[in-house]
Amino acid sequence: MRTFRDRLRHALLFEILGLLIITPLAALLLDMPMAHLGVVTAGSALLAVIWTYLYNWGFDRTLLAARGKTDKTFVMRIGHAVLFEIGLLAVLMPFIAWWLQVGLWEAFLLDLGFALFYMVYALAFNWAYDHLFPPPPIPPSAVPPQV
């Protein structure tokens, strides 16, 4: 399994690169000031860093318990990204509605747009990250016995 430092590097790189892409793109598409949307994207990123760490830790623990390894197939990566974004959507929607002074429906639509972007981005980023920083081998003592 990955170390705390590796998970922290993963989360920070993911969020910083994502912010550099999504903030100007959202400002352009929504015709809103980049500074105003920057608060939404930066606040969302802070919440997402916490969620990313907890979610990936739990996902890997589940894979290790169920399969004895944390390697992910392409289909598992898609499921991983979808479940991640559903959870994050529920966390971020109230924040977006409050900051942008919009209703929950508008916040949902905006958050859905962010989620769709980040689903594709997460799939690509995590694939690249796993290739640039492969997870360490799991010692046999860490693999739970199969029933």
N, CA, C and O of each residue as an XYZ file, in Angstrom:
588
protein
N       0.839     -1.184      0.000
C       0.000      0.000      0.000
C       0.881      1.244      0.000
O       2.054      1.202      0.372
N       0.293      2.328     -0.419
C       1.029      3.584     -0.504
C       1.231      4.178      0.896
O       0.439      3.952      1.811
N       2.302      4.934      1.025
C       2.618      5.575      2.295
C       1.816      6.871      2.442
O       1.196      7.353      1.493
N       1.847      7.412      3.645
C       1.180      8.691      3.891
C       1.766      9.773      2.987
O       1.023     10.557      2.396
N       3.096      9.819      2.879
C       3.745     10.859      2.058
C       3.358     10.723      0.590
O       3.141     11.724     -0.093
N       3.272      9.495      0.109
C       2.879      9.266     -1.275
C       1.428      9.702     -1.495
O       1.117     10.336     -2.504
N       0.556      9.370     -0.567
C      -0.856      9.778     -0.693
C      -0.990     11.301     -0.634
O      -1.810     11.885     -1.342
N      -0.183     11.935      0.210
C      -0.207     13.395      0.291
C       0.280     14.011     -1.017
O      -0.337     14.949     -1.522
N       1.382     13.495     -1.576
C       1.883     13.979     -2.865
C       0.817     13.805     -3.945
O       0.583     14.710     -4.746
N       0.182     12.651     -3.960
C      -0.866     12.366     -4.942
C      -1.981     13.397     -4.841
O      -2.372     13.989     -5.847
N      -2.493     13.617     -3.641
C      -3.618     14.532     -3.439
C      -3.255     15.963     -3.825
O      -4.034     16.649     -4.487
N      -2.073     16.412     -3.409
C      -1.670     17.791     -3.705
C      -1.432     18.008     -5.200
O      -1.883     19.004     -5.764
N      -0.730     17.083     -5.834
C      -0.510     17.210     -7.276
C      -1.832     17.195     -8.040
O      -2.036     17.975     -8.970
N      -2.714     16.304     -7.634
C      -4.011     16.202     -8.286
C      -4.773     17.525     -8.201
O      -5.292     18.009     -9.207
N      -4.840     18.101     -7.017
C      -5.612     19.323     -6.815
C      -4.968     20.534     -7.476
O      -5.669     21.338     -8.091
N      -3.675     20.681     -7.367
C      -3.003     21.851     -7.961
C      -3.163     21.850     -9.473
O      -3.536     22.865    -10.060
N      -2.884     20.722    -10.104
C      -3.035     20.642    -11.554
C      -4.494     20.840    -11.968
O      -4.780     21.526    -12.949
N      -5.409     20.236    -11.215
C      -6.835     20.408    -11.511
C      -7.268     21.867    -11.430
O      -8.020     22.337    -12.285
N      -6.800     22.589    -10.408
C      -7.141     24.012    -10.258
C      -6.609     24.851    -11.412
O      -7.274     25.765    -11.899
N      -5.399     24.519    -11.836
C      -4.799     25.271    -12.940
C      -5.572     25.079    -14.254
O      -5.520     25.930    -15.142
N      -6.271     23.977    -14.361
C      -7.067     23.717    -15.568
C      -8.490     24.251    -15.421
O      -8.979     24.950    -16.308
N      -9.163     23.930    -14.305
C     -10.605     24.180    -14.192
C     -10.954     25.643    -13.916
O     -11.983     26.112    -14.404
N     -10.150     26.377    -13.163
C     -10.524     27.749    -12.796
C     -10.649     28.656    -14.025
O     -11.696     29.279    -14.201
N      -9.642     28.755    -14.866
C      -9.827     29.620    -16.045
C     -10.888     29.078    -17.007
O     -11.598     29.852    -17.648
N     -10.994     27.761    -17.107
C     -12.000     27.169    -17.987
C     -13.411     27.511    -17.515
O     -14.260     27.887    -18.323
N     -13.666     27.385    -16.217
C     -14.986     27.708    -15.660
C     -15.291     29.197    -15.794
O     -16.414     29.567    -16.138
N     -14.320     30.046    -15.530
C     -14.535     31.492    -15.661
C     -14.915     31.845    -17.090
O     -15.798     32.673    -17.311
N     -14.268     31.234    -18.044
C     -14.560     31.482    -19.449
C     -15.954     30.975    -19.824
O     -16.730     31.696    -20.451
N     -16.267     29.749    -19.445
C     -17.558     29.154    -19.815
C     -18.746     29.794    -19.105
O     -19.829     29.897    -19.680
N     -18.551     30.225    -17.855
C     -19.652     30.785    -17.070
C     -19.700     32.305    -17.116
O     -20.624     32.913    -16.576
N     -18.727     32.915    -17.748
C     -18.641     34.363    -17.842
C     -18.719     35.014    -16.456
O     -19.480     35.956    -16.233
N     -17.921     34.491    -15.548
C     -17.821     35.022    -14.186
C     -16.371     35.411    -13.943
O     -15.471     34.879    -14.592
N     -16.136     36.325    -13.023
C     -14.756     36.703    -12.716
C     -13.954     35.500    -12.201
O     -14.441     34.710    -11.392
N     -12.732     35.384    -12.683
C     -11.903     34.258    -12.282
C     -11.648     34.270    -10.768
O     -11.568     33.204    -10.157
N     -11.522     35.435    -10.163
C     -11.282     35.508     -8.718
C     -12.475     34.946     -7.941
O     -12.291     34.251     -6.942
N     -13.687     35.242     -8.391
C     -14.892     34.755     -7.720
C     -14.979     33.231     -7.838
O     -15.259     32.542     -6.858
N     -14.739     32.719     -9.028
C     -14.748     31.273     -9.219
C     -13.532     30.627     -8.582
O     -13.576     29.456     -8.205
N     -12.450     31.379     -8.458
C     -11.257     30.850     -7.804
C     -11.516     30.473     -6.361
O     -10.955     29.493     -5.870
N     -12.361     31.238     -5.665
C     -12.716     30.890     -4.281
C     -13.472     29.562     -4.268
O     -13.226     28.711     -3.414
N     -14.392     29.389     -5.220
C     -15.153     28.140     -5.298
C     -14.215     26.972     -5.600
O     -14.283     25.931     -4.947
N     -13.350     27.148     -6.583
C     -12.477     26.039     -6.953
C     -11.434     25.752     -5.865
O     -11.128     24.591     -5.593
N     -10.891     26.799     -5.245
C      -9.893     26.579     -4.185
C     -10.542     25.975     -2.937
O      -9.983     25.058     -2.335
N     -11.707     26.474     -2.546
C     -12.420     25.895     -1.402
C     -12.819     24.455     -1.680
O     -12.715     23.589     -0.811
N     -13.270     24.215     -2.883
C     -13.625     22.851     -3.276
C     -12.394     21.953     -3.258
O     -12.472     20.791     -2.861
N     -11.266     22.493     -3.685
C     -10.025     21.710     -3.696
C      -9.601     21.327     -2.284
O      -9.148     20.207     -2.050
N      -9.749     22.253     -1.346
C      -9.387     21.953      0.036
C     -10.243     20.808      0.573
O      -9.723     19.865      1.169
N     -11.537     20.891      0.365
C     -12.417     19.802      0.782
C     -12.080     18.516      0.024
O     -12.121     17.423      0.589
N     -11.752     18.657     -1.235
C     -11.452     17.483     -2.057
C     -10.152     16.809     -1.640
O     -10.042     15.588     -1.746
N      -9.155     17.570     -1.165
C      -7.904     16.968     -0.700
C      -8.196     16.022      0.470
O      -7.685     14.904      0.522
N      -9.013     16.487      1.390
C      -9.374     15.654      2.542
C     -10.144     14.419      2.069
O      -9.839     13.297      2.472
N     -11.140     14.636      1.214
C     -11.943     13.543      0.675
C     -11.064     12.575     -0.118
O     -11.233     11.362      0.008
N     -10.139     13.073     -0.924
C      -9.264     12.222     -1.740
C      -8.461     11.272     -0.858
O      -8.393     10.072     -1.124
N      -7.865     11.808      0.172
C      -7.066     10.960      1.054
C      -7.909      9.868      1.687
O      -7.560      8.689      1.635
N      -9.030     10.276      2.289
C      -9.877      9.304      2.988
C     -10.477      8.277      2.033
O     -10.502      7.084      2.336
N     -10.955      8.733      0.889
C     -11.593      7.840     -0.074
C     -10.586      6.838     -0.648
O     -10.876      5.642     -0.695
N      -9.416      7.299     -1.083
C      -8.427      6.391     -1.655
C      -7.887      5.412     -0.623
O      -7.626      4.254     -0.948
N      -7.717      5.856      0.599
C      -7.286      4.961      1.666
C      -8.328      3.866      1.863
O      -7.988      2.684      1.922
N      -9.595      4.255      1.964
C     -10.668      3.272      2.152
C     -10.819      2.338      0.960
O     -11.047      1.141      1.130
N     -10.692      2.880     -0.244
C     -10.822      2.067     -1.456
C      -9.707      1.026     -1.512
O      -9.961     -0.143     -1.807
N      -8.475      1.447     -1.232
C      -7.353      0.512     -1.253
C      -7.481     -0.548     -0.157
O      -7.175     -1.717     -0.389
N      -7.926     -0.150      1.022
C      -8.123     -1.121      2.111
C      -9.171     -2.155      1.710
O      -9.024     -3.343      1.999
N     -10.226     -1.698      1.045
C     -11.272     -2.606      0.587
C     -10.732     -3.566     -0.468
O     -11.003     -4.765     -0.411
N      -9.969     -3.049     -1.429
C      -9.368     -3.907     -2.454
C      -8.417     -4.929     -1.828
O      -8.425     -6.101     -2.205
N      -7.613     -4.490     -0.889
C      -6.658     -5.379     -0.251
C      -7.388     -6.505      0.489
O      -6.989     -7.667      0.407
N      -8.447     -6.160      1.204
C      -9.210     -7.169      1.940
C      -9.930     -8.128      0.991
O     -10.004     -9.326      1.261
N     -10.453     -7.614     -0.105
C     -11.244     -8.443     -1.020
C     -10.384     -9.243     -1.994
O     -10.724    -10.375     -2.338
N      -9.260     -8.651     -2.443
C      -8.491     -9.277     -3.522
C      -7.051     -9.604     -3.149
O      -6.369    -10.323     -3.880
N      -6.583     -9.080     -2.017
C      -5.203     -9.326     -1.629
C      -4.208     -8.452     -2.352
O      -3.001     -8.648     -2.217
N      -4.690     -7.487     -3.119
C      -3.822     -6.547     -3.841
C      -4.610     -5.273     -4.127
O      -5.839     -5.251     -4.051
N      -3.880     -4.219     -4.457
C      -4.535     -2.927     -4.700
C      -4.503     -2.510     -6.159
O      -4.950     -1.413     -6.494
N      -3.983     -3.363     -7.035
C      -3.981     -3.049     -8.467
C      -5.418     -2.880     -8.944
O      -6.324     -3.586     -8.501
N      -5.608     -1.928     -9.858
C      -6.950     -1.646    -10.364
C      -7.017     -1.926    -11.858
O      -6.117     -1.558    -12.613
N      -8.094     -2.580    -12.272
C      -8.342     -2.762    -13.699
C      -8.925     -1.467    -14.246
O      -9.246     -0.552    -13.488
N      -9.057     -1.397    -15.546
C      -9.645     -0.206    -16.156
C     -11.077      0.004    -15.669
O     -11.466      1.129    -15.353
N     -11.856     -1.067    -15.607
C     -13.249     -0.965    -15.142
C     -13.289     -0.523    -13.686
O     -14.140      0.280    -13.305
N     -12.375     -1.041    -12.871
C     -12.321     -0.624    -11.467
C     -11.961      0.853    -11.354
O     -12.466      1.545    -10.470
N     -11.102      1.340    -12.228
C     -10.740      2.755    -12.208
C     -11.955      3.631    -12.543
O     -12.137      4.701    -11.962
N     -12.765      3.173    -13.467
C     -13.987      3.928    -13.798
C     -14.918      3.955    -12.592
O     -15.437      5.014    -12.237
N     -15.134      2.814    -11.964
C     -15.970      2.767    -10.756
C     -15.401      3.619     -9.639
O     -16.140      4.315     -8.944
N     -14.089      3.567     -9.466
C     -13.406      4.376     -8.460
C     -13.692      5.858     -8.677
O     -14.036      6.574     -7.737
N     -13.549      6.314     -9.920
C     -13.761      7.733    -10.235
C     -15.222      8.137    -10.049
O     -15.500      9.213     -9.518
N     -16.156      7.291    -10.480
C     -17.586      7.615    -10.361
C     -17.996      7.713     -8.891
O     -18.642      8.682     -8.492
N     -17.624      6.720     -8.091
C     -17.982      6.746     -6.665
C     -17.337      7.925     -5.947
O     -17.958      8.542     -5.081
N     -16.113      8.236     -6.297
C     -15.442      9.389     -5.699
C     -16.232     10.659     -5.968
O     -16.485     11.442     -5.053
N     -16.624     10.868     -7.222
C     -17.308     12.105     -7.594
C     -18.704     12.198     -6.995
O     -19.146     13.300     -6.666
N     -19.409     11.093     -6.841
C     -20.734     11.116     -6.203
C     -20.605     11.606     -4.763
O     -21.379     12.453     -4.318
N     -19.627     11.071     -4.042
C     -19.415     11.506     -2.658
C     -19.006     12.959     -2.574
O     -19.486     13.696     -1.713
N     -18.130     13.371     -3.457
C     -17.674     14.760     -3.444
C     -18.794     15.723     -3.830
O     -18.872     16.831     -3.297
N     -19.639     15.318     -4.730
C     -20.790     16.125     -5.143
C     -21.664     16.472     -3.933
O     -22.085     17.618     -3.772
N     -21.927     15.487     -3.098
C     -22.758     15.698     -1.911
C     -22.101     16.653     -0.913
O     -22.793     17.388     -0.209
N     -20.785     16.644     -0.853
C     -20.062     17.507      0.085
C     -19.983     18.948     -0.426
O     -20.115     19.891      0.354
N     -19.769     19.115     -1.728
C     -19.483     20.444     -2.275
C     -20.711     21.283     -2.620
O     -20.634     22.512     -2.604
N     -21.813     20.664     -2.923
C     -22.983     21.402     -3.408
C     -23.435     22.527     -2.455
O     -23.678     23.642     -2.917
N     -23.553     22.270     -1.156
C     -23.959     23.380     -0.260
C     -22.973     24.546     -0.250
O     -23.388     25.703     -0.198
N     -21.669     24.254     -0.299
C     -20.647     25.299     -0.329
C     -20.777     26.161     -1.581
O     -20.717     27.388     -1.499
N     -20.955     25.527     -2.734
C     -21.077     26.253     -3.996
C     -22.314     27.141     -3.985
O     -22.250     28.296     -4.406
N     -23.444     26.613     -3.505
C     -24.685     27.395     -3.444
C     -24.500     28.621     -2.550
O     -24.934     29.720     -2.896
N     -23.862     28.429     -1.416
C     -23.673     29.530     -0.479
C     -22.752     30.596     -1.073
O     -23.094     31.778     -1.045
N     -21.602     30.209     -1.605
C     -20.633     31.200     -2.082
C     -21.138     31.960     -3.304
O     -20.982     33.179     -3.384
N     -21.733     31.259     -4.240
C     -22.190     31.912     -5.465
C     -23.595     32.505     -5.325
O     -24.112     33.108     -6.266
N     -24.204     32.336     -4.162
C     -25.550     32.862     -3.904
C     -26.533     32.383     -4.975
O     -27.259     33.177     -5.573
N     -26.537     31.065     -5.204
C     -27.454     30.451     -6.153
C     -28.231     29.365     -5.431
O     -27.864     28.940     -4.336
N     -29.297     28.927     -6.054
C     -30.081     27.856     -5.471
C     -29.347     26.526     -5.553
O     -28.323     26.394     -6.224
N     -29.901     25.546     -4.850
C     -29.267     24.234     -4.847
C     -29.284     23.587     -6.232
O     -28.363     22.848     -6.581
N     -30.325     23.860     -7.022
C     -30.367     23.288     -8.368
C     -29.230     23.833     -9.231
O     -28.552     23.075     -9.924
N     -29.023     25.162     -9.187
C     -27.927     25.756     -9.947
C     -26.575     25.251     -9.444
O     -25.672     24.970    -10.232
N     -26.451     25.140     -8.116
C     -25.207     24.620     -7.546
C     -24.991     23.166     -7.969
O     -23.866     22.751     -8.250
N     -26.081     22.401     -8.010
C     -25.978     21.014     -8.450
C     -25.484     20.939     -9.895
O     -24.595     20.148    -10.211
N     -26.061     21.764    -10.768
C     -25.653     21.745    -12.177
C     -24.186     22.156    -12.340
O     -23.441     21.544    -13.105
N     -23.788     23.197    -11.614
C     -22.389     23.632    -11.683
C     -21.464     22.549    -11.125
O     -20.434     22.229    -11.718
N     -21.844     22.001     -9.993
C     -21.044     20.946     -9.386
C     -21.002     19.710    -10.287
O     -19.982     19.025    -10.356
N     -22.095     19.429    -10.966
C     -22.121     18.315    -11.904
C     -21.133     18.540    -13.049
O     -20.437     17.616    -13.469
N     -21.078     19.766    -13.546
C     -20.093     20.098    -14.576
C     -18.675     19.903    -14.082
O     -17.832     19.353    -14.791
N     -18.406     20.362    -12.842
C     -17.088     20.144    -12.241
C     -16.817     18.645    -12.087
O     -15.716     18.172    -12.370
N     -17.831     17.908    -11.637
C     -17.668     16.469    -11.412
C     -17.363     15.740    -12.718
O     -16.516     14.847    -12.750
N     -18.043     16.114    -13.781
C     -17.775     15.466    -15.071
C     -16.343     15.741    -15.527
O     -15.645     14.842    -15.996
N     -15.921     16.989    -15.383
C     -14.530     17.313    -15.715
C     -13.576     16.472    -14.869
O     -12.649     15.857    -15.396
N     -13.809     16.448    -13.541
C     -12.883     15.766    -12.650
C     -12.932     14.248    -12.793
O     -11.941     13.581    -12.494
N     -14.056     13.679    -13.240
C     -14.092     12.240    -13.476
C     -13.108     11.846    -14.576
O     -12.329     10.904    -14.429
N     -13.164     12.583    -15.667
C     -12.245     12.307    -16.777
C     -10.815     12.630    -16.347
O      -9.888     11.866    -16.616
N     -10.650     13.758    -15.684
C      -9.333     14.171    -15.205
C      -8.768     13.143    -14.220
O      -7.593     12.788    -14.309
N      -9.597     12.660    -13.277
C      -9.138     11.684    -12.278
C      -8.688     10.387    -12.940
O      -7.668      9.812    -12.559
N      -9.430      9.938    -13.909
C      -9.064      8.723    -14.612
C      -7.682      8.882    -15.257
O      -6.814      8.022    -15.105
N      -7.493      9.981    -15.970
C      -6.213     10.227    -16.646
C      -5.086     10.477    -15.644
O      -3.994      9.928    -15.791
N      -5.344     11.299    -14.630
C      -4.315     11.629    -13.649
C      -3.859     10.389    -12.891
O      -2.659     10.152    -12.755
N      -4.817      9.589    -12.392
C      -4.460      8.416    -11.597
C      -3.710      7.371    -12.426
O      -2.796      6.719    -11.921
N      -4.084      7.213    -13.671
C      -3.359      6.297    -14.545
C      -1.917      6.779    -14.699
O      -0.974      5.999    -14.565
N      -1.760      8.064    -14.980
C      -0.416      8.620    -15.150
C       0.372      8.545    -13.842
O       1.556      8.208    -13.851
N      -0.277      8.857    -12.721
C       0.408      8.833    -11.425
C       0.911      7.425    -11.104
O       2.047      7.253    -10.662
N       0.066      6.426    -11.328
C       0.468      5.041    -11.042
C       1.629      4.596    -11.926
O       2.422      3.743    -11.529
N       1.727      5.172    -13.119
C       2.850      4.828    -13.987
C       4.120      5.591    -13.614
O       5.223      5.054    -13.719
N       3.965      6.834    -13.181
C       5.131      7.625    -12.767
C       5.627      7.233    -11.377
O       6.829      7.245    -11.111
N       4.694      6.888    -10.497
C       5.014      6.521     -9.118
C       4.321      5.191     -8.797
O       3.302      5.186     -8.107
N       4.852      4.072     -9.282
C       4.192      2.780     -9.048
C       4.080      2.478     -7.557
O       4.981      2.805     -6.784
N       2.973      1.853     -7.155
C       2.842      1.510     -5.739
C       3.878      0.459     -5.350
O       4.252     -0.379     -6.170
N       4.338      0.501     -4.108
C       5.331     -0.487     -3.675
C       4.694     -1.874     -3.611
O       3.480     -1.993     -3.447
N       5.505     -2.915     -3.739
C       4.950     -4.260     -3.611
C       4.406     -4.479     -2.200
O       4.917     -3.921     -1.228
N       3.389     -5.280     -2.112
C       2.764     -5.564     -0.814
C       3.449     -6.785     -0.208
O       3.501     -7.844     -0.832
N       3.974     -6.636      1.008
C       4.603     -7.799      1.639
C       3.557     -8.881      1.917
O       2.419     -8.559      2.258
N       3.922    -10.144      1.777
C       2.951    -11.228      1.994
C       2.263    -11.163      3.359
O       1.110    -11.572      3.496
N       2.960    -10.657      4.350
C       2.370    -10.581      5.713
C       1.207     -9.576      5.768
O       0.388     -9.643      6.685
N       1.122     -8.657      4.815
C       0.061     -7.640      4.824
C      -1.200     -8.118      4.107
O      -2.243     -7.470      4.195
N      -1.116     -9.236      3.403
C      -2.263     -9.737      2.637
C      -3.110    -10.611      3.555
O      -2.620    -11.601      4.099
N      -4.396    -10.243      3.728
C      -5.253    -11.069      4.584
C      -5.507    -12.421      3.925
O      -5.539    -12.517      2.698
N      -5.687    -13.458      4.727
C      -5.951    -14.775      4.146
C      -7.290    -14.797      3.399
O      -8.264    -14.166      3.811
N      -7.308    -15.530      2.307
C      -8.538    -15.657      1.517
C      -9.370    -16.782      2.116
O      -8.852    -17.831      2.497
N     -10.661    -16.536      2.188
C     -11.579    -17.546      2.754
C     -12.171    -18.367      1.644
O     -12.967    -19.270      1.901
